[in-house]
Amino acid sequence: MIELKNLTCSYDSKLILDDINIKITNHLSILGANGSGKSTLAKAICNLIDFDGLVEVESTSIKEFSLLDKAKTISYIPAKLEVYDMFITVEEFVLLGRFAYKKSFFEYSAKDKNITKETFEFLKIEHLKEHTVSSLSSGEQQLVLVAQALAQQSKIIIFDEPTANLDPHNSKVIAEHIKGLKDYHQVILITHDLNLASYVESPVLFIKDAEAKLYEDGFFNNSTLEELYGVEFESLAVKYD
Ligand SMILES: Nc1ncnc2c1ncn2[C@@H]1O[C@H](COP(=O)(O)OP(=O)(O)OP(=O)(O)O)[C@@H](O)[C@H]1O
């Protein structure tokens, strides 16, 4: 469980999130206009930015987690992979997800390698493991990011705009994985893809004017969407299920 108590985030003097109080007991989708503060909220939950107030994960302040314990608890999947090593293979990249569990400085254990192998099988990407990450398409790179997060075996997975760079086919593949992962992880999804959020069926936290409002249900109807986004809606979407 994640609990936000009086969470306030600002960059310089610009207030982004103002005194947010919410218990995130299970899955959640975070929606809101560009620049409303969705990624800022995710970064605060992961203690990647300065904030006022308290973020508690499993009843402990996130500021008290060691880096390794945090890695075992939360994984954050960005919208796009930034490749810093042009020669790193998919297998090496996914193994990095086991870093927090590594017993020897020099090598990964048989267990680490086995978990990585199972992750490849689960996501049906065994055929990519010898390839360099830099040579993959955006859709394949998104699957590799998911693989690394799964290998990390954290309780909580945060997806930050997972379908932002994907074509309809790959969006559907990722959507099905995200929904399936709800059986094993607490899934937090940040997205502009209303179709995806509706398919994933988690409660919605909508961020607007530095405030957050929780919709347990009743979010995905035209009148609510029109009021929140200020544009008209009609059904026009990929069929995810
Ligand atoms: N490091 C930073 N320094 C200064 N301002 C920042 C920084 N990061 C984000 N911001 C500003 O904070 C606001 C919220 O940004 P954030 O990335 O959280 O929005 P978002 O809802 O995730 O947006 P989007 O949907 O466009 O990705 C934006 O106005 C952004 O310009």
The ligand as an SDF file (V2000), in Angstrom:
LIG
                    3D

 31 33  0  0  0  0  0  0  0  0999 V2000
   12.8080   19.1470  -13.3790 N   0  0  0  0  0  0  0  0  0  0  0  0
   11.8660   20.0830  -13.5730 C   0  0  0  0  0  0  0  0  0  0  0  0
   12.1660   21.3910  -13.3750 N   0  0  0  0  0  0  0  0  0  0  0  0
   11.2310   22.3490  -13.5530 C   0  0  0  0  0  0  0  0  0  0  0  0
    9.9500   22.0980  -13.9200 N   0  0  0  0  0  0  0  0  0  0  0  0
    9.6100   20.8230  -14.1290 C   0  0  0  0  0  0  0  0  0  0  0  0
   10.5450   19.7500  -13.9710 C   0  0  0  0  0  0  0  0  0  0  0  0
    9.9270   18.5880  -14.2360 N   0  0  0  0  0  0  0  0  0  0  0  0
    8.6530   18.9070  -14.5590 C   0  0  0  0  0  0  0  0  0  0  0  0
    8.4640   20.2320  -14.4960 N   0  0  0  0  0  0  0  0  0  0  0  0
    7.2100   20.9510  -14.7570 C   0  0  0  0  0  0  0  0  0  0  0  0
    6.2330   20.4450  -13.8590 O   0  0  0  0  0  0  0  0  0  0  0  0
    4.9770   20.3450  -14.5020 C   0  0  0  0  0  0  0  0  0  0  0  0
    4.4650   18.9150  -14.3360 C   0  0  0  0  0  0  0  0  0  0  0  0
    5.3190   18.0570  -15.0570 O   0  0  0  0  0  0  0  0  0  0  0  0
    5.0270   16.4930  -15.1620 P   0  0  0  0  0  0  0  0  0  0  0  0
    6.0930   15.9200  -16.0150 O   0  0  0  0  0  0  0  0  0  0  0  0
    4.8260   15.9260  -13.8190 O   0  0  0  0  0  0  0  0  0  0  0  0
    3.6250   16.5040  -15.9290 O   0  0  0  0  0  0  0  0  0  0  0  0
    2.8380   15.3050  -16.6020 P   0  0  0  0  0  0  0  0  0  0  0  0
    1.4380   15.3890  -16.1230 O   0  0  0  0  0  0  0  0  0  0  0  0
    3.5490   14.0180  -16.3870 O   0  0  0  0  0  0  0  0  0  0  0  0
    2.9200   15.7700  -18.1200 O   0  0  0  0  0  0  0  0  0  0  0  0
    2.8760   14.9660  -19.5030 P   0  0  0  0  0  0  0  0  0  0  0  0
    1.5160   14.3460  -19.5990 O   0  0  0  0  0  0  0  0  0  0  0  0
    3.0640   16.0390  -20.5060 O   0  0  0  0  0  0  0  0  0  0  0  0
    3.9960   13.9680  -19.4990 O   0  0  0  0  0  0  0  0  0  0  0  0
    5.1880   20.7660  -15.9400 C   0  0  0  0  0  0  0  0  0  0  0  0
    4.7720   22.1190  -16.0550 O   0  0  0  0  0  0  0  0  0  0  0  0
    6.6720   20.6290  -16.1400 C   0  0  0  0  0  0  0  0  0  0  0  0
    7.1470   21.5720  -17.0670 O   0  0  0  0  0  0  0  0  0  0  0  0
  1  2  1  0
  2  3  1  0
  2  7  2  0
  3  4  2  0
  4  5  1  0
  5  6  2  0
  6  7  1  0
  6 10  1  0
  7  8  1  0
  8  9  2  0
  9 10  1  0
 10 11  1  0
 11 12  1  0
 11 30  1  0
 12 13  1  0
 13 14  1  0
 13 28  1  0
 14 15  1  0
 15 16  1  0
 16 17  2  0
 16 18  1  0
 16 19  1  0
 19 20  1  0
 20 21  2  0
 20 22  1  0
 20 23  1  0
 23 24  1  0
 24 25  2  0
 24 26  1  0
 24 27  1  0
 28 29  1  0
 28 30  1  0
 30 31  1  0
M  END
$$$$
